[in-house]
């Protein structure tokens, strides 16, 4: 949906010298969103935001999407932001509207997703008096936002929104909350236009990396015997995928992506060792532990990636860490060459330096390192047993989807659990921003809202939601939103009748005491999908997996819920237990 030129002109009235308009705070909010190029906003109305909703009624350039729960509003805006790189926007009312949105805000914060969440608040005179549907939005959200604002005067609205969008999208991205009391949205003030620029004295993220540090990094990289490139979600967020691929091709070094970084390196690239971490490949994890020079780009050495930091530190290695957020550097692992800056800019400078130098890594040493890696790769750690062919293996479902969508314009979202790990392991992502999942917070219920947000942004693309029978029920009411706003997504529930990852840990660490992990009162998902106006499919035999997927893909204009009845005993391997080193992997049930 294109922004109306007349409304854009109105939003920038000050620049043209036009006489100030008298506008309500809510109207200024709308003009601010229009000036920022916002196309979609996900929300749910309530008393404190009715003036804002009235202002939405009077405009035609921004489509509001009415969700069925505020958590889904934030998740959908989050999914939109992850797939497009634009700022996602959500709107919720005060009190329970805000508290319902908290999980979505925290999810975006943990994964550094650019978002602006507009919240209603009780009138300014009632703040602090325990008014109906009042809560301390600024206080509650402070630990899970990049910044938040309480707008006390409608005259400040445009500048606050300018700051909010600037903070959300610049530096290390993140969610920004704007809390608007009801009287502020109603009051009329002179509107002189949307600010063209914003200057924040206390907020100036560094973009350009230190040249001397980059030269030191280059020297280390070119004298390495066992080099390794480790990249995270920051490469995708920083739009530095092409730079990463260029550098990797120039050097010929092995590379790994985190769960959040998948797609930065094509899965088909021989230099790609797969995902690393708790459920990473043998070759990716062993290379991480045994390299002598590690280039970390847009990653944060979190616990699911390196395992026990003390174990990781046992092997001596030199670490170069590129990140736009200085607080992420040496937070969990001490690094030797910190480079603070925009990853795209830093990698560009590093590439130029590589081109200018005649020095290259010693071929024999690199060949020996690759021989070692190929030995680890030969374990084929992602191979799995198809059994006697009587039951659907979840890994096979993902493999089939991957094979069927090769070369297609497809996005894959997931919820959280075993199905998430299988999707990450067995779907080969060739391009960035095609794999949309909750990494840092590990939020169940995001799959359908993420898919809805992506489908609105990319209506011609295929959008698949890989989920489980547990996760999907946390936001399943959004099937209603899918129908109302015509977002035909394809939902693939790997239904093993357990909270699978919980069951797996209970089997391994709790001697098979499956405490409250069995789902013994599941709905009939086929009938439930049909009740919401969609297509439901039950798939119980391995030979029906591919035909069901083909049929679902043919139904381009329908949301399809595919209930795959999968092996309830299947576990995710490889696996690194909590507290263990990254290369202390369990490869199968036989290792338990």
Secondary structure per residue as TSV (DSSP state, phi and psi in degrees):
chain	resnum	aa	ss	phi	psi
A	1	X	-	360.0	122.6
A	2	X	-	-84.6	144.2
A	3	X	-	-73.3	131.3
A	4	X	-	-61.8	128.2
A	5	X	H	-61.9	-36.8
A	6	X	H	-63.9	-39.9
A	7	X	H	-72.8	-32.7
A	8	X	H	-64.8	-40.8
A	9	X	H	-63.4	-39.4
A	10	X	H	-65.1	-38.4
A	11	X	H	-65.3	-24.6
A	12	X	T	-111.2	36.1
A	13	X	G	-60.3	-33.9
A	14	X	G	-61.2	-38.2
A	15	X	G	-63.5	-27.2
A	16	X	G	-91.5	-2.5
A	17	X	T	78.3	14.1
A	18	X	-	-69.4	155.1
A	19	X	-	-65.3	140.9
A	20	X	-	-59.3	141.4
A	21	X	E	-91.2	153.1
A	22	X	E	-93.4	109.8
A	23	X	E	-127.6	151.9
A	24	X	E	-74.8	158.0
A	25	X	H	-56.1	-38.4
A	26	X	H	-64.2	-37.8
A	27	X	H	-68.9	-35.6
A	28	X	H	-67.1	-37.6
A	29	X	H	-58.4	-46.2
A	30	X	H	-62.6	-44.2
A	31	X	H	-64.1	-33.8
A	32	X	H	-65.5	-43.7
A	33	X	H	-63.7	-39.9
A	34	X	H	-64.2	-42.2
A	35	X	H	-63.9	-28.7
A	36	X	T	-83.4	-0.7
A	37	X	T	78.2	21.3
A	38	X	-	-67.7	130.2
A	39	X	-	-103.8	-34.3
A	40	X	E	-133.7	147.0
A	41	X	E	-140.4	134.4
A	42	X	E	-105.7	133.0
A	43	X	E	-165.5	-176.7
A	44	X	-	-150.0	126.0
A	45	X	-	-77.0	162.7
A	46	X	-	-170.1	172.8
A	47	X	G	-53.0	-43.1
A	48	X	G	-72.6	-14.9
A	49	X	G	-116.7	15.4
A	50	X	H	-66.7	-31.9
A	51	X	H	-65.5	-36.3
A	52	X	H	-67.9	-41.8
A	53	X	H	-66.3	-33.1
A	54	X	H	-65.8	-37.3
A	55	X	H	-68.5	-35.5
A	56	X	H	-63.4	-36.5
A	57	X	H	-61.0	-28.9
A	58	X	T	-92.1	5.2
A	59	X	-	-124.7	165.6
A	60	X	-	-131.7	3.5
A	61	X	S	-95.0	-21.6
A	62	X	S	-112.3	126.0
A	63	X	E	-88.0	123.0
A	64	X	E	-91.0	134.2
A	65	X	E	-110.9	117.2
A	66	X	E	-84.3	108.8
A	67	X	-	-84.8	-178.9
A	68	X	S	-106.2	-5.5
A	69	X	S	-157.8	139.2
A	70	X	H	-60.4	-32.8
A	71	X	H	-57.5	-41.4
A	72	X	H	-68.2	-29.4
A	73	X	H	-60.7	-46.5
A	74	X	H	-70.4	-41.1
A	75	X	H	-60.9	-43.2
A	76	X	H	-64.3	-43.6
A	77	X	H	-63.8	-35.3
A	78	X	H	-64.5	-48.5
A	79	X	H	-59.9	-40.7
A	80	X	H	-59.0	-45.2
A	81	X	H	-65.4	-41.5
A	82	X	H	-63.7	-39.4
A	83	X	H	-78.4	-31.3
A	84	X	H	-103.7	-24.6
A	85	X	S	83.8	-2.0
A	86	X	S	-88.4	168.7
A	87	X	-	-76.7	124.8
A	88	X	E	-83.0	145.2
A	89	X	E	-129.6	132.5
A	90	X	E	-130.6	157.2
A	91	X	E	-136.0	123.3
A	92	X	E	-135.0	161.0
A	93	X	-	-87.8	-178.0
A	94	X	S	-75.7	174.0
A	95	X	T	59.9	-117.2
A	96	X	H	-63.6	-25.3
A	97	X	H	-61.4	-44.8
A	98	X	H	-68.5	-48.2
A	99	X	H	-64.7	-32.8
A	100	X	H	-66.9	-25.3
A	101	X	H	-84.9	-11.8
A	102	X	H	-57.3	-44.3
A	103	X	H	-61.2	-40.6
A	104	X	H	-65.2	-39.4
A	105	X	H	-65.6	-45.6
A	106	X	H	-63.3	-36.6
A	107	X	H	-60.7	-46.5
A	108	X	H	-66.4	-38.1
A	109	X	H	-63.6	-44.6
A	110	X	H	-64.6	-28.8
A	111	X	T	-104.1	9.0
A	112	X	T	58.3	53.3
A	113	X	-	-101.0	129.8
A	114	X	-	-72.3	116.7
A	115	X	E	-147.4	152.7
A	116	X	E	-124.4	121.6
A	117	X	E	-111.4	115.7
A	118	X	E	-93.1	126.0
A	119	X	E	-120.2	141.2
A	120	X	E	-79.6	155.1
A	121	X	E	-141.3	157.0
A	122	X	-	-63.1	161.7
A	123	X	-	-54.5	149.0
A	124	X	G	-54.8	-37.5
A	125	X	G	-67.8	-20.0
A	126	X	G	-97.5	-7.0
A	127	X	T	-64.0	129.5
A	128	X	T	90.5	-0.4
A	129	X	T	-107.3	16.5
A	130	X	T	56.7	44.2
A	131	X	-	-67.8	164.2
A	132	X	T	-57.6	129.8
A	133	X	T	57.2	39.1
A	134	X	-	-100.1	140.0
A	135	X	-	-149.7	159.1
A	136	X	-	-79.7	83.5
A	137	X	H	-60.4	-45.4
A	138	X	H	-60.4	-44.4
A	139	X	H	-67.9	-42.9
A	140	X	H	-65.7	-40.4
A	141	X	H	-89.3	-9.8
A	142	X	G	-51.6	-43.0
A	143	X	G	-75.0	-10.7
A	144	X	G	-123.3	22.9
A	145	X	S	-132.5	158.8
A	146	X	S	-71.7	-36.7
A	147	X	E	-163.8	159.5
A	148	X	E	-141.7	156.5
A	149	X	E	-130.1	143.2
A	150	X	E	-113.4	113.5
A	151	X	E	-83.0	112.8
A	152	X	-	-97.3	-13.5
A	153	X	-	-142.7	130.6
A	154	X	G	-59.1	-26.1
A	155	X	G	-66.3	-19.3
A	156	X	G	-91.2	-4.9
A	157	X	H	-57.6	-50.3
A	158	X	H	-62.3	-44.4
A	159	X	H	-67.7	-38.0
A	160	X	H	-62.2	-43.4
A	161	X	H	-66.2	-37.6
A	162	X	H	-61.2	-44.5
A	163	X	H	-64.8	-42.1
A	164	X	H	-60.2	-47.5
A	165	X	H	-67.5	-38.5
A	166	X	H	-62.8	-45.5
A	167	X	H	-66.8	-41.3
A	168	X	H	-61.3	-40.2
A	169	X	H	-98.2	-15.4
A	170	X	S	-97.2	165.7
A	171	X	S	57.2	-141.0
A	172	X	S	-78.3	115.0
A	173	X	-	-63.4	166.4
A	174	X	-	177.6	170.6
A	175	X	E	-78.4	143.2
A	176	X	E	-125.4	130.5
A	177	X	E	-101.7	133.4
A	178	X	E	-118.6	111.9
A	179	X	E	-97.9	122.7
A	180	X	E	-122.2	109.0
A	181	X	E	-60.0	151.2
A	182	X	H	-61.4	-38.9
A	183	X	H	-69.2	-31.0
A	184	X	H	-66.6	-37.0
A	185	X	H	-71.6	-20.6
A	186	X	H	-92.9	-34.1
A	187	X	-	-61.9	143.5
A	188	X	E	-96.7	137.7
A	189	X	E	-142.4	160.1
A	190	X	E	-65.7	132.8
A	191	X	E	-111.2	118.1
A	192	X	-	-105.6	11.7
A	193	X	-	109.9	162.3
A	194	X	-	-81.2	133.8
A	195	X	-	-59.0	140.7
A	196	X	S	-82.6	-25.7
A	197	X	-	-145.1	162.9
A	198	X	-	-139.4	140.1
A	199	X	-	-128.9	119.1
A	200	X	-	-114.8	111.2
A	201	X	T	-59.6	-35.4
A	202	X	T	-95.2	4.2
A	203	X	-	-136.5	100.7
A	204	X	-	-141.4	81.3
A	205	X	-	-58.7	138.7
A	206	X	-	-73.8	131.9
A	207	X	-	-105.5	-43.8
A	208	X	S	-89.0	126.6
A	209	X	-	-73.2	157.3
A	210	X	-	-70.2	121.3
A	211	X	H	-58.4	-40.2
A	212	X	H	-63.6	-40.0
A	213	X	H	-66.8	-37.1
A	214	X	H	-67.1	-38.7
A	215	X	H	-64.5	-39.5
A	216	X	H	-61.9	-41.9
A	217	X	H	-61.6	-42.9
A	218	X	H	-59.3	-44.7
A	219	X	H	-61.4	-43.1
A	220	X	H	-62.8	-45.0
A	221	X	H	-62.7	-37.0
A	222	X	H	-85.3	-8.9
A	223	X	T	-108.9	7.1
A	224	X	-	-71.6	149.0
A	225	X	S	-97.5	-34.0
A	226	X	S	-134.4	70.4
A	227	X	E	-77.2	156.4
A	228	X	E	-152.8	140.5
A	229	X	E	-114.0	122.0
A	230	X	E	-118.6	118.2
A	231	X	E	-126.0	148.9
A	232	X	-	-123.1	-164.1
A	233	X	H	-63.0	-20.2
A	234	X	H	-62.8	-26.7
A	235	X	H	-67.4	-41.1
A	236	X	H	-70.3	-46.8
A	237	X	H	-62.4	-33.0
A	238	X	T	-88.8	7.5
A	239	X	T	51.4	43.6
A	240	X	-	-111.7	21.3
A	241	X	H	-63.2	-45.4
A	242	X	H	-64.1	-38.4
A	243	X	H	-64.8	-41.8
A	244	X	H	-61.8	-46.2
A	245	X	H	-63.4	-39.4
A	246	X	H	-63.2	-46.1
A	247	X	H	-63.1	-44.7
A	248	X	H	-61.9	-41.8
A	249	X	H	-66.6	-38.9
A	250	X	H	-65.2	-39.7
A	251	X	H	-88.0	-30.4
A	252	X	T	74.3	24.6
A	253	X	-	-90.3	152.4
A	254	X	-	-66.6	150.0
A	255	X	E	-140.7	147.3
A	256	X	E	-132.7	152.6
A	257	X	E	-118.0	146.5
A	258	X	-	-75.7	176.0
A	259	X	G	-54.0	-40.9
A	260	X	G	-81.8	-12.3
A	261	X	G	-102.8	2.8
A	262	X	T	-59.1	136.3
A	263	X	T	102.4	-16.6
A	264	X	S	-65.5	-39.4
A	265	X	S	-111.5	132.7
A	266	X	-	-58.9	135.9
A	267	X	T	-61.7	-24.8
A	268	X	T	-82.8	-8.6
A	269	X	-	-70.1	127.8
A	270	X	T	-63.2	-22.4
A	271	X	T	-78.1	-11.7
A	272	X	E	-84.8	123.4
A	273	X	E	-95.4	7.0
A	274	X	E	91.9	179.6
A	275	X	E	-70.7	146.8
A	276	X	-	-109.8	172.8
A	277	X	S	113.3	-157.7
A	278	X	T	-55.6	-36.6
A	279	X	T	-122.0	32.9
A	280	X	-	-83.3	175.3
A	281	X	-	-78.9	159.9
A	282	X	H	-59.2	-45.5
A	283	X	H	-68.0	-38.6
A	284	X	H	-67.3	-44.1
A	285	X	H	-71.1	-41.9
A	286	X	H	-67.2	-36.4
A	287	X	H	-65.3	-38.0
A	288	X	H	-62.4	-41.6
A	289	X	H	-76.0	-29.1
A	290	X	H	-110.5	1.3
A	291	X	-	-68.7	159.5
A	292	X	S	-105.3	-21.3
A	293	X	E	-134.6	124.6
A	294	X	E	-117.1	123.6
A	295	X	E	-101.3	109.7
A	296	X	E	-101.7	125.0
A	297	X	E	-126.0	116.6
A	298	X	S	59.8	35.5
A	299	X	-	-131.7	164.6
A	300	X	-	-130.0	16.6
A	301	X	-	53.1	43.0
A	302	X	-	-73.8	171.6
A	303	X	H	-63.8	-30.4
A	304	X	H	-77.1	-8.9
A	305	X	H	-101.1	-48.7
A	306	X	H	-104.0	-3.2
A	307	X	B	67.5	-137.9
A	308	X	-	-73.1	118.2
A	309	X	H	-59.5	-34.1
A	310	X	H	-66.8	-41.4
A	311	X	H	-65.2	-41.6
A	312	X	H	-60.7	-36.5
A	313	X	T	-77.5	-8.0
A	314	X	T	-63.5	-35.0
A	315	X	S	-92.6	127.3
A	316	X	-	-75.4	130.6
A	317	X	-	-153.7	157.7
A	318	X	E	-98.1	134.7
A	319	X	E	-120.2	127.0
A	320	X	E	-105.8	129.1
A	321	X	E	-127.5	117.5
A	322	X	E	-105.7	122.6
A	323	X	E	-158.5	145.9
A	324	X	S	-78.2	-17.1
A	325	X	-	-102.8	108.2
A	326	X	G	-62.0	-25.5
A	327	X	G	-71.2	-16.0
A	328	X	G	-83.8	-16.9
A	329	X	T	-86.0	128.4
A	330	X	T	62.4	24.2
A	331	X	S	-74.7	-43.6
A	332	X	S	-115.9	-27.2
A	333	X	S	-133.1	130.1
A	334	X	-	-70.1	130.0
A	335	X	-	-110.6	159.4
A	336	X	S	-95.1	-37.5
A	337	X	E	-128.3	95.0
A	338	X	E	-81.4	135.5
A	339	X	E	-129.6	108.6
A	340	X	E	-92.4	122.9
A	341	X	S	168.4	171.5
A	342	X	-	-65.4	126.7
A	343	X	H	-61.7	-33.8
A	344	X	H	-64.7	-46.3
A	345	X	H	-65.6	-43.1
A	346	X	H	-66.8	-44.5
A	347	X	H	-64.4	-35.8
A	348	X	H	-61.9	-43.9
A	349	X	H	-66.5	-39.0
A	350	X	H	-65.2	-41.2
A	351	X	H	-60.2	-44.5
A	352	X	H	-60.9	-38.6
A	353	X	H	-67.7	-38.6
A	354	X	H	-62.4	-40.6
A	355	X	H	-66.3	-32.3
A	356	X	H	-80.6	-22.2
A	357	X	-	-96.0	150.3
A	358	X	-	-95.3	-7.4
A	359	X	-	-71.8	136.8
A	360	X	-	-137.0	156.6
A	361	X	-	-60.3	147.4
A	362	X	-	-61.5	118.7
A	363	X	H	-57.0	-40.5
A	364	X	H	-65.0	-41.5
A	365	X	H	-64.9	-44.0
A	366	X	H	-65.5	-39.5
A	367	X	H	-63.8	-39.7
A	368	X	H	-64.5	-40.7
A	369	X	H	-62.6	-42.6
A	370	X	H	-66.2	-35.6
A	371	X	H	-61.1	-42.0
A	372	X	H	-62.2	-45.0
A	373	X	H	-62.8	-42.2
A	374	X	H	-63.4	-30.6
A	375	X	H	-63.6	-42.7
A	376	X	H	-66.2	-40.9
A	377	X	H	-62.7	-30.3
A	378	X	T	-65.9	-14.8
A	379	X	T	-67.2	-19.4
A	380	X	-	47.6	59.6
A	381	X	T	-66.2	-16.5
A	382	X	T	-94.4	1.7
A	383	X	-	-64.6	146.7
A	384	X	-	-142.1	158.7
A	385	X	-	-87.7	122.8
A	386	X	-	-76.5	-6.6
A	387	X	T	69.5	-151.9
A	388	X	T	-88.4	5.5
A	389	X	S	82.4	9.2
A	390	X	S	-94.8	-12.6
A	391	X	S	-132.2	146.9
A	392	X	B	-75.8	127.1
A	393	X	-	-91.2	128.7
A	394	X	H	-60.5	-35.2
A	395	X	H	-60.7	-37.5
A	396	X	H	-67.1	-34.5
A	397	X	H	-60.8	-45.2
A	398	X	H	-67.5	-42.5
A	399	X	H	-58.2	-42.6
A	400	X	H	-63.6	-43.8
A	401	X	H	-60.1	-44.2
A	402	X	H	-60.8	-46.3
A	403	X	H	-63.8	-38.3
A	404	X	H	-72.5	-26.8
A	405	X	T	-105.0	11.6
A	406	X	T	-58.8	126.8
A	407	X	T	81.5	-6.3
A	408	X	S	-85.3	159.3
A	409	X	-	-86.1	83.8
A	410	X	E	-126.9	146.2
A	411	X	E	-121.1	145.6
A	412	X	E	-125.8	121.6
A	413	X	E	-106.1	162.6
A	414	X	E	-145.7	160.8
A	415	X	-	-88.8	-151.7
A	416	X	S	-125.4	132.6
A	417	X	S	144.5	-157.3
A	418	X	H	-57.5	-43.8
A	419	X	H	-59.1	-34.6
A	420	X	H	-63.0	-45.7
A	421	X	H	-67.4	-40.3
A	422	X	H	-63.7	-39.1
A	423	X	H	-63.0	-42.1
A	424	X	H	-66.5	-36.0
A	425	X	H	-78.4	-39.7
A	426	X	H	-109.7	-5.6
A	427	X	S	-101.4	117.9
A	428	X	-	-84.6	102.4
A	429	X	-	-82.9	123.4
A	430	X	-	-95.7	-23.1
A	431	X	S	-129.9	157.2
A	432	X	T	-74.9	161.1
A	433	X	T	60.9	23.7
A	434	X	-	-103.8	-12.8
A	435	X	E	-114.6	110.7
A	436	X	E	-118.8	110.0
A	437	X	-	-151.6	166.3
A	438	X	-	-91.2	113.9
A	439	X	-	-95.3	-62.7
A	440	X	S	-66.1	-46.4
A	441	X	S	-88.1	-24.9
A	442	X	-	62.6	59.2
A	443	X	-	-92.5	117.4
A	444	X	T	-70.9	147.8
A	445	X	T	96.1	-2.2
A	446	X	H	-79.8	-21.4
A	447	X	H	-56.0	-53.8
A	448	X	H	-66.7	-48.1
A	449	X	H	-59.4	-41.6
A	450	X	H	-55.7	-48.0
A	451	X	H	-62.3	-39.4
A	452	X	H	-60.7	-45.9
A	453	X	H	-62.4	-40.9
A	454	X	H	-68.0	-41.8
A	455	X	H	-64.2	-34.0
A	456	X	H	-67.0	-41.7
A	457	X	H	-71.1	-35.4
A	458	X	T	-126.7	68.9
A	459	X	T	-62.8	-24.1
A	460	X	T	-88.1	-7.9
A	461	X	S	-88.7	156.2
A	462	X	E	-86.0	133.7
A	463	X	E	-125.4	118.5
A	464	X	E	-110.5	134.2
A	465	X	E	-110.2	110.1
A	466	X	E	-90.8	122.7
A	467	X	E	-143.7	-180.0
A	468	X	-	-123.9	165.4
A	469	X	T	-68.4	-16.7
A	470	X	T	-84.0	-56.3
A	471	X	G	-57.8	-42.9
A	472	X	G	-63.3	-26.0
A	473	X	G	-77.2	-9.6
A	474	X	G	-76.9	-25.0
A	475	X	S	-137.0	32.8
A	476	X	G	-69.2	-18.9
A	477	X	G	-63.0	-16.3
A	478	X	G	-73.2	-5.0
A	479	X	H	-59.1	-29.6
A	480	X	H	-66.8	-41.0
A	481	X	H	-64.6	-39.7
A	482	X	H	-57.0	-39.7
A	483	X	H	-70.9	-46.3
A	484	X	H	-63.5	-37.0
A	485	X	T	-107.6	13.4
A	486	X	T	51.8	59.9
A	487	X	-	-114.7	84.5
A	488	X	-	-74.6	92.3
A	489	X	-	-99.3	163.9
A	490	X	E	-114.3	115.6
A	491	X	E	-100.7	125.5
A	492	X	E	-116.9	99.0
A	493	X	E	-90.7	114.7
A	494	X	E	-85.2	89.3
A	495	X	E	-92.1	101.6
A	496	X	-	-108.3	10.1
A	497	X	S	64.7	16.1
A	498	X	B	-133.6	157.1
A	499	X	-	-76.0	90.2
A	500	X	H	-57.0	-47.1
A	501	X	H	-69.7	-35.2
A	502	X	H	-63.1	-46.4
A	503	X	H	-59.3	-40.4
A	504	X	H	-61.7	-45.3
A	505	X	H	-66.7	-37.4
A	506	X	H	-65.9	-35.2
A	507	X	H	-66.6	-41.2
A	508	X	H	-83.6	-41.9
A	509	X	H	-106.8	-13.8
A	510	X	S	-124.4	26.8
A	511	X	T	54.0	36.3
A	512	X	T	74.8	19.9
A	513	X	-	-85.2	96.4
A	514	X	-	-85.0	75.8
A	515	X	T	-77.6	107.8
A	516	X	T	58.3	34.2
A	517	X	-	-110.8	-4.7
A	518	X	B	-91.9	130.8
A	519	X	-	-96.1	94.2
A	520	X	-	-105.1	17.1
A	521	X	S	-143.1	51.5
A	522	X	-	-76.4	147.6
A	523	X	-	-75.8	165.9
A	524	X	-	-80.2	100.0
A	525	X	H	-64.4	-30.0
A	526	X	H	-64.7	-49.5
A	527	X	H	-66.5	-35.7
A	528	X	H	-64.3	-44.3
A	529	X	H	-60.3	-42.7
A	530	X	H	-65.7	-35.3
A	531	X	H	-63.4	-30.6
A	532	X	T	-84.9	0.5
A	533	X	T	93.4	16.1
A	534	X	S	-113.0	-175.2
A	535	X	E	-100.3	132.4
A	536	X	E	-115.3	142.1
A	537	X	E	-133.9	136.4
A	538	X	E	-108.3	122.6
A	539	X	E	-120.7	115.3
A	540	X	-	-116.8	-15.0
A	541	X	S	-115.3	140.3
A	542	X	G	-54.0	-37.6
A	543	X	G	-70.7	-10.8
A	544	X	G	-95.7	-4.8
A	545	X	H	-62.7	-53.8
A	546	X	H	-65.2	-45.5
A	547	X	H	-59.0	-37.9
A	548	X	H	-65.0	-43.8
A	549	X	H	-64.1	-39.9
A	550	X	H	-63.9	-42.4
A	551	X	H	-64.7	-42.9
A	552	X	H	-61.8	-40.9
A	553	X	H	-66.6	-29.8
A	554	X	H	-68.5	-28.6
A	555	X	-	-83.6	68.1
A	556	X	T	-61.7	-30.5
A	557	X	T	-100.2	11.8
A	558	X	S	-124.5	142.4
A	559	X	-	-77.2	130.9
A	560	X	E	-122.0	128.3
A	561	X	E	-104.7	112.4
A	562	X	E	-103.3	115.8
A	563	X	E	-97.1	94.1
A	564	X	E	-87.1	115.5
A	565	X	E	-83.2	102.4
A	566	X	B	-103.4	168.2
A	567	X	-	-59.3	116.4
A	568	X	T	-73.2	-9.9
A	569	X	T	-98.2	-4.6
A	570	X	-	-72.5	137.0
A	571	X	-	-116.0	161.7
A	572	X	-	-89.1	120.5
A	573	X	S	-133.5	152.5
A	574	X	S	-62.3	165.1
A	575	X	B	-148.3	135.1
A	576	X	-	-110.4	120.1
A	577	X	-	-70.2	153.5
A	578	X	T	-57.2	136.2
A	579	X	T	86.9	-7.3
A	580	X	S	-94.5	166.5
A	581	X	B	-77.0	159.0
A	582	X	T	-63.3	-26.6
A	583	X	T	-100.8	12.0
A	584	X	-	-95.5	72.4
A	585	X	-	-97.6	142.3
A	586	X	B	-93.3	122.0
A	587	X	-	-97.7	-18.4
A	588	X	S	-164.9	173.8
A	589	X	G	-60.4	-25.1
A	590	X	G	-68.0	-20.3
A	591	X	G	-83.7	-8.1
A	592	X	-	-74.6	360.0
